Amino acid sequence: MLLRIACPCGHVGLANAESLPRLLTCSACGSSRRVEGGQRIKNKVAFAEWLLGAPGSPRATVKQK
């Protein structure tokens, strides 16, 4: 199961639940922290919408050219 992991810098990533707990490094800011668990993604449709730019997603804040 995938987990949504948020960094204090605002970057959001995904991690496999079976691989936690472990030390994760943010690809945006480079900070590292130990992650025990996270918010499980239960609804596949909501997850797909989030990935594609639904409100609150990382892509929703990116300005399109």
Buried (B, 14 or more C-beta within 10 A) or exposed (E): EEBBBEBEEEBBBEBEEEEBEEEBEBEEEEEEEEBEEBEEBEEEEEBEBBEEBEEEBBEEEEEEE
